[in-house]
Amino acid sequence: MEISEKVAYLKGLAEGLALDTETKEGKLIAAIIDVLDEMSIRFEDIDDNLVDLEDGLDAVSDDLSEVEEALYEMDDDDEELDDDARDVVPECLAAADFGYVSAVGHGVNRFPWLFRASPP
């Protein structure tokens, strides 16, 4: 039973008992029932807003999941490219002679790891 239904029951009970709202006690009980009625309406509004908020949060969470998946896929693609580059580039470089002549005139290979068949 919802709060609003319980408050409606109390209202009906007060009317069925022919509560005299002219007495001090009757006024107090009628005021309490009115406050309970207003509170039940507010609770329903809060529940509705909460449902809307949950729906919005779910939508944002779904969007974030899609973005994460796209980023992780890009990361995976980059790693695959890096792996492929490590496999291909050193073999190509090892086949070529890329000696470097420094400013002092010495024949130097400045990056020897580039010319190995496998990465360091």
C-alpha atoms as a printed R data frame, in Angstrom:
    type eleno elety resid chain resno       x      y       z
1   ATOM     1    CA   MET     A     1   0.000  0.000   0.000
2   ATOM     2    CA   GLU     A     2   1.410  3.384  -1.044
3   ATOM     3    CA   ILE     A     3   1.684  6.292   1.373
4   ATOM     4    CA   SER     A     4  -0.957  8.227  -0.544
5   ATOM     5    CA   GLU     A     5  -3.334  5.283  -0.184
6   ATOM     6    CA   LYS     A     6  -2.699  5.145   3.555
7   ATOM     7    CA   VAL     A     7  -3.358  8.873   3.903
8   ATOM     8    CA   ALA     A     8  -6.572  8.489   1.897
9   ATOM     9    CA   TYR     A     9  -7.562  5.697   4.289
10  ATOM    10    CA   LEU     A    10  -6.931  7.987   7.293
11  ATOM    11    CA   LYS     A    11  -9.021 10.727   5.676
12  ATOM    12    CA   GLY     A    12 -11.846  8.300   5.074
13  ATOM    13    CA   LEU     A    13 -11.536  6.972   8.617
14  ATOM    14    CA   ALA     A    14 -11.723 10.506  10.042
15  ATOM    15    CA   GLU     A    15 -14.791 11.282   7.935
16  ATOM    16    CA   GLY     A    16 -16.391  7.938   8.820
17  ATOM    17    CA   LEU     A    17 -15.907  8.630  12.512
18  ATOM    18    CA   ALA     A    18 -17.540 12.005  11.985
19  ATOM    19    CA   LEU     A    19 -14.482 13.725  13.437
20  ATOM    20    CA   ASP     A    20 -15.536 17.073  14.847
21  ATOM    21    CA   THR     A    21 -13.086 19.610  13.430
22  ATOM    22    CA   GLU     A    22 -14.374 22.264  15.817
23  ATOM    23    CA   THR     A    23 -12.739 20.703  18.858
24  ATOM    24    CA   LYS     A    24  -9.052 21.074  19.676
25  ATOM    25    CA   GLU     A    25  -8.381 17.388  19.097
26  ATOM    26    CA   GLY     A    26 -10.373 17.331  15.858
27  ATOM    27    CA   LYS     A    27  -8.472 20.341  14.493
28  ATOM    28    CA   LEU     A    28  -5.163 18.699  15.397
29  ATOM    29    CA   ILE     A    29  -6.057 15.393  13.732
30  ATOM    30    CA   ALA     A    30  -7.382 17.155  10.610
31  ATOM    31    CA   ALA     A    31  -4.188 19.267  10.381
32  ATOM    32    CA   ILE     A    32  -2.017 16.142  10.770
33  ATOM    33    CA   ILE     A    33  -3.944 14.374   8.008
34  ATOM    34    CA   ASP     A    34  -3.553 17.432   5.719
35  ATOM    35    CA   VAL     A    35   0.209 17.511   6.353
36  ATOM    36    CA   LEU     A    36   0.430 13.773   5.675
37  ATOM    37    CA   ASP     A    37  -1.469 14.289   2.428
38  ATOM    38    CA   GLU     A    38   0.937 17.023   1.290
39  ATOM    39    CA   MET     A    39   3.913 14.872   2.266
40  ATOM    40    CA   SER     A    40   2.604 11.932   0.266
41  ATOM    41    CA   ILE     A    41   2.252 14.167  -2.810
42  ATOM    42    CA   ARG     A    42   5.832 15.413  -2.372
43  ATOM    43    CA   PHE     A    43   7.105 11.851  -1.965
44  ATOM    44    CA   GLU     A    44   5.437 10.858  -5.214
45  ATOM    45    CA   ASP     A    45   7.057 13.842  -6.970
46  ATOM    46    CA   ILE     A    46  10.445 12.897  -5.544
47  ATOM    47    CA   ASP     A    47   9.982  9.291  -6.667
48  ATOM    48    CA   ASP     A    48   9.088 10.463 -10.187
49  ATOM    49    CA   ASN     A    49  12.130 12.749 -10.299
50  ATOM    50    CA   LEU     A    50  14.332  9.937  -9.029
51  ATOM    51    CA   VAL     A    51  13.121  7.618 -11.782
52  ATOM    52    CA   ASP     A    52  13.886 10.322 -14.373
53  ATOM    53    CA   LEU     A    53  17.324 10.833 -12.845
54  ATOM    54    CA   GLU     A    54  18.049  7.104 -12.912
55  ATOM    55    CA   ASP     A    55  17.023  6.941 -16.574
56  ATOM    56    CA   GLY     A    56  19.321  9.864 -17.393
57  ATOM    57    CA   LEU     A    57  22.180  8.308 -15.447
58  ATOM    58    CA   ASP     A    58  21.696  5.009 -17.274
59  ATOM    59    CA   ALA     A    59  21.833  6.845 -20.610
60  ATOM    60    CA   VAL     A    60  25.046  8.640 -19.616
61  ATOM    61    CA   SER     A    61  26.525  5.358 -18.389
62  ATOM    62    CA   ASP     A    62  25.675  3.675 -21.699
63  ATOM    63    CA   ASP     A    63  27.242  6.557 -23.638
64  ATOM    64    CA   LEU     A    64  30.362  6.383 -21.481
65  ATOM    65    CA   SER     A    65  30.606  2.649 -22.087
66  ATOM    66    CA   GLU     A    66  30.496  3.249 -25.833
67  ATOM    67    CA   VAL     A    67  33.239  5.861 -25.565
68  ATOM    68    CA   GLU     A    68  35.376  3.526 -23.427
69  ATOM    69    CA   GLU     A    69  34.922  0.713 -25.932
70  ATOM    70    CA   ALA     A    70  35.928  3.005 -28.786
71  ATOM    71    CA   LEU     A    71  39.005  4.193 -26.892
72  ATOM    72    CA   TYR     A    72  40.052  0.684 -25.935
73  ATOM    73    CA   GLU     A    73  39.583 -0.440 -29.526
74  ATOM    74    CA   MET     A    74  41.815  2.447 -30.651
75  ATOM    75    CA   ASP     A    75  44.375  1.424 -28.020
76  ATOM    76    CA   ASP     A    76  44.252 -2.174 -29.227
77  ATOM    77    CA   ASP     A    77  44.655 -1.019 -32.831
78  ATOM    78    CA   ASP     A    78  47.667  1.104 -31.837
79  ATOM    79    CA   GLU     A    79  49.251 -1.833 -30.022
80  ATOM    80    CA   GLU     A    80  48.715 -4.054 -33.055
81  ATOM    81    CA   LEU     A    81  50.293 -1.392 -35.276
82  ATOM    82    CA   ASP     A    82  53.213 -1.067 -32.870
83  ATOM    83    CA   ASP     A    83  53.694 -4.842 -32.866
84  ATOM    84    CA   ASP     A    84  53.559 -4.918 -36.672
85  ATOM    85    CA   ALA     A    85  56.010 -2.007 -36.892
86  ATOM    86    CA   ARG     A    86  58.430 -3.773 -34.552
87  ATOM    87    CA   ASP     A    87  58.231 -6.856 -36.720
88  ATOM    88    CA   VAL     A    88  58.668 -5.108 -40.080
89  ATOM    89    CA   VAL     A    89  60.786 -2.002 -39.542
90  ATOM    90    CA   PRO     A    90  63.872 -3.614 -37.972
91  ATOM    91    CA   GLU     A    91  63.990 -6.206 -40.780
92  ATOM    92    CA   CYS     A    92  63.896 -3.466 -43.407
93  ATOM    93    CA   LEU     A    93  66.494 -1.415 -41.626
94  ATOM    94    CA   ALA     A    94  68.745 -4.411 -41.058
95  ATOM    95    CA   ALA     A    95  68.777 -5.053 -44.792
96  ATOM    96    CA   ALA     A    96  69.917 -1.499 -45.546
97  ATOM    97    CA   ASP     A    97  73.217  0.148 -44.665
98  ATOM    98    CA   PHE     A    98  72.464  3.385 -42.813
99  ATOM    99    CA   GLY     A    99  75.869  4.422 -41.630
100 ATOM   100    CA   TYR     A   100  75.977  7.907 -40.214
101 ATOM   101    CA   VAL     A   101  78.856 10.257 -40.708
102 ATOM   102    CA   SER     A   102  79.142 12.506 -37.694
103 ATOM   103    CA   ALA     A   103  80.134 16.161 -37.771
104 ATOM   104    CA   VAL     A   104  83.670 15.094 -36.893
105 ATOM   105    CA   GLY     A   105  83.827 12.902 -39.993
106 ATOM   106    CA   HIS     A   106  83.819  9.454 -38.358
107 ATOM   107    CA   GLY     A   107  81.660  6.766 -39.879
108 ATOM   108    CA   VAL     A   108  79.318  6.060 -36.966
109 ATOM   109    CA   ASN     A   109  76.135  4.144 -36.576
110 ATOM   110    CA   ARG     A   110  74.347  6.332 -33.972
111 ATOM   111    CA   PHE     A   111  71.370  4.035 -33.413
112 ATOM   112    CA   PRO     A   112  72.642  0.461 -33.539
113 ATOM   113    CA   TRP     A   113  69.398 -0.966 -32.136
114 ATOM   114    CA   LEU     A   114  67.635  0.204 -35.295
115 ATOM   115    CA   PHE     A   115  69.693 -2.127 -37.399
116 ATOM   116    CA   ARG     A   116  69.158 -5.355 -35.492
117 ATOM   117    CA   ALA     A   117  66.772 -7.947 -36.818
118 ATOM   118    CA   SER     A   118  64.842 -7.927 -33.528
119 ATOM   119    CA   PRO     A   119  63.938 -5.058 -31.195
120 ATOM   120    CA   PRO     A   120  65.987 -4.461 -28.024
